[in-house]
Amino acid sequence: MVASRRWSYLVASLLALITLFVFYVLQNYGPESAVRRFHSIGLSALDDQDPRYPVQYAMLSRGAKRELGEITTGKSVVESTTFLLQAIVRPLELSRGSYRIARIDYQEPNQVTVAVLYELPVRQLFRDAEGNQSMRELGNQTRVMVWIVNSGDDGQWRINSYQTEKVFHEMG
């Protein structure tokens, strides 16, 4: 009786470990993972750059450039990636906003569109009657951005930064 109980605990523990391992491995797989990684790498890389100036790709660390290079594709990759960092990731960083993947649409076998919702806090500087200044949060501004993600011959999903930048301009 005791041996069978131990055996069932062992089997349950083994199944739990396998499940955790599978989810851990698959967290960096799929088109949504490429978008999530772009934001994560971008937010981390922009910590080192002065927000008063435009994003400079050349100023990113070698590690950030390598990681961004692994998850981006398309023509004019450096220019388009820099634009996306400046236009999307930098405002997210400065406002301390949040984002979530809202929808994934498979367009072709090797291309998907990933709709991302951005929640950016709206703040305004107020001055009271005594001249004291304070920042007040007025709510959130929600924005939607569509990312174009392609699967390469190697099966890896990469952001097509050129096509995504085009969509950004089309969406206004």
C-alpha positions as CSV (number, residue, x, y, z in Angstrom):
1,M,0.0,0.0,0.0
2,V,2.7,2.5,1.0
3,A,4.8,1.5,-2.0
4,S,2.0,2.1,-4.5
5,R,1.3,5.5,-2.9
6,R,5.0,6.4,-3.2
7,W,4.9,5.2,-6.8
8,S,1.9,7.4,-7.6
9,Y,3.6,10.5,-6.1
10,L,6.7,9.8,-8.1
11,V,4.8,9.5,-11.3
12,A,2.8,12.6,-10.6
13,S,6.0,14.5,-9.9
14,L,7.6,13.3,-13.1
15,L,4.6,14.3,-15.1
16,A,4.6,17.8,-13.5
17,L,8.3,18.2,-14.3
18,I,7.8,17.1,-17.9
19,T,4.9,19.6,-18.3
20,L,6.9,22.5,-16.9
21,F,9.8,21.6,-19.1
22,V,7.6,21.5,-22.2
23,F,6.1,24.9,-21.4
24,Y,9.5,26.4,-20.7
25,V,10.9,25.2,-24.0
26,L,7.9,26.3,-26.0
27,Q,7.7,29.8,-24.5
28,N,10.2,31.0,-27.1
29,Y,8.5,29.3,-30.0
30,G,5.9,30.8,-32.3
31,P,5.1,34.2,-33.8
32,E,3.9,35.7,-30.6
33,S,7.2,34.8,-29.0
34,A,9.1,36.9,-31.6
35,V,7.0,39.9,-30.8
36,R,7.4,39.4,-27.1
37,R,11.2,39.0,-27.4
38,F,11.5,42.1,-29.6
39,H,9.8,44.2,-26.9
40,S,11.8,42.6,-24.1
41,I,15.1,43.1,-25.9
42,G,14.2,46.6,-26.9
43,L,13.1,47.7,-23.5
44,S,16.2,46.3,-22.0
45,A,18.5,47.8,-24.6
46,L,16.9,51.2,-24.4
47,D,17.7,51.5,-20.7
48,D,21.2,52.5,-21.8
49,Q,20.2,55.3,-24.1
50,D,19.2,58.8,-23.2
51,P,15.5,59.2,-23.9
52,R,15.9,62.8,-25.0
53,Y,17.6,61.6,-28.2
54,P,16.4,59.4,-31.0
55,V,17.2,55.7,-30.7
56,Q,20.6,54.9,-32.2
57,Y,21.1,51.3,-33.4
58,A,24.8,51.8,-33.4
59,M,24.7,52.5,-29.6
60,L,22.9,49.2,-28.8
61,S,25.1,46.6,-27.1
62,R,26.5,43.8,-29.3
63,G,24.3,41.4,-27.4
64,A,21.1,43.4,-28.2
65,K,22.1,43.8,-31.8
66,R,22.7,40.0,-32.1
67,E,19.4,39.1,-30.4
68,L,17.4,41.6,-32.5
69,G,19.2,40.2,-35.6
70,E,18.0,36.7,-34.7
71,I,14.4,37.7,-34.5
72,T,14.1,40.3,-37.4
73,T,14.1,39.9,-41.1
74,G,13.2,41.9,-44.3
75,K,14.9,44.6,-46.3
76,S,16.5,47.6,-44.5
77,V,16.4,45.6,-41.2
78,V,18.6,48.0,-39.3
79,E,16.7,51.1,-40.3
80,S,13.3,49.5,-39.8
81,T,14.2,47.9,-36.5
82,T,15.5,51.3,-35.3
83,F,12.2,52.9,-36.4
84,L,10.2,50.3,-34.4
85,L,12.3,50.8,-31.3
86,Q,11.8,54.6,-31.6
87,A,8.1,54.6,-32.5
88,I,6.8,51.7,-30.4
89,V,9.2,50.5,-27.8
90,R,10.5,53.9,-26.6
91,P,7.0,55.4,-25.8
92,L,6.1,52.1,-24.0
93,E,9.3,52.5,-21.9
94,L,8.9,56.2,-21.2
95,S,5.2,55.9,-20.2
96,R,5.8,52.7,-18.2
97,G,2.9,51.3,-20.2
98,S,2.0,47.7,-21.0
99,Y,1.2,45.6,-24.0
100,R,-0.5,42.3,-24.7
101,I,-0.9,40.2,-27.7
102,A,-4.6,40.4,-28.7
103,R,-4.8,38.3,-31.9
104,I,-2.8,36.2,-34.3
105,D,-4.0,35.7,-37.9
106,Y,-2.3,33.2,-40.2
107,Q,-2.2,34.9,-43.6
108,E,-0.1,32.3,-45.4
109,P,1.7,29.2,-44.1
110,N,4.8,31.2,-43.3
111,Q,3.3,34.6,-42.5
112,V,1.1,35.8,-39.7
113,T,-0.1,39.2,-38.4
114,V,0.1,39.7,-34.7
115,A,-2.2,42.4,-33.3
116,V,-0.8,44.0,-30.1
117,L,-2.7,46.2,-27.7
118,Y,-0.7,48.9,-26.0
119,E,-1.9,50.6,-22.8
120,L,-0.1,53.9,-22.4
121,P,-0.9,55.9,-19.3
122,V,-1.9,59.5,-20.0
123,R,-0.3,61.9,-17.5
124,Q,-0.5,65.7,-17.2
125,L,1.4,68.1,-15.1
126,F,-0.8,70.1,-12.8
127,R,0.0,73.3,-10.8
128,D,-2.0,74.1,-7.7
129,A,-2.8,77.6,-6.4
130,E,0.5,77.7,-4.5
131,G,2.5,76.9,-7.6
132,N,3.4,73.3,-6.6
133,Q,3.6,70.9,-9.5
134,S,2.4,67.4,-9.5
135,M,1.9,64.7,-12.2
136,R,-1.6,63.2,-12.4
137,E,-2.7,60.2,-14.2
138,L,-5.7,60.8,-16.4
139,G,-6.3,57.3,-17.6
140,N,-4.9,55.1,-20.4
141,Q,-4.7,55.5,-24.1
142,T,-5.1,52.3,-26.0
143,R,-3.3,51.8,-29.3
144,V,-3.3,48.8,-31.6
145,M,-0.3,47.8,-33.7
146,V,-0.1,45.0,-36.2
147,W,3.2,43.2,-36.5
148,I,4.1,41.1,-39.6
149,V,5.9,37.9,-38.6
150,N,7.4,35.4,-41.0
151,S,8.6,31.8,-40.6
152,G,11.9,31.2,-42.2
153,D,13.2,28.0,-43.9
154,D,14.7,27.0,-40.5
155,G,11.2,27.2,-38.9
156,Q,12.1,30.2,-36.7
157,W,9.6,33.0,-36.5
158,R,11.0,36.5,-37.2
159,I,9.5,40.0,-37.3
160,N,9.5,41.4,-40.8
161,S,10.6,44.8,-39.6
162,Y,10.3,46.5,-43.0
163,Q,6.7,45.3,-43.5
164,T,5.8,46.1,-39.9
165,E,7.1,49.6,-40.3
166,K,5.0,50.0,-43.5
167,V,1.9,48.8,-41.6
168,F,2.7,51.4,-38.9
169,H,2.7,54.2,-41.4
170,E,-0.5,52.9,-43.1
171,M,-2.3,52.8,-39.7
172,G,-1.4,56.4,-39.1
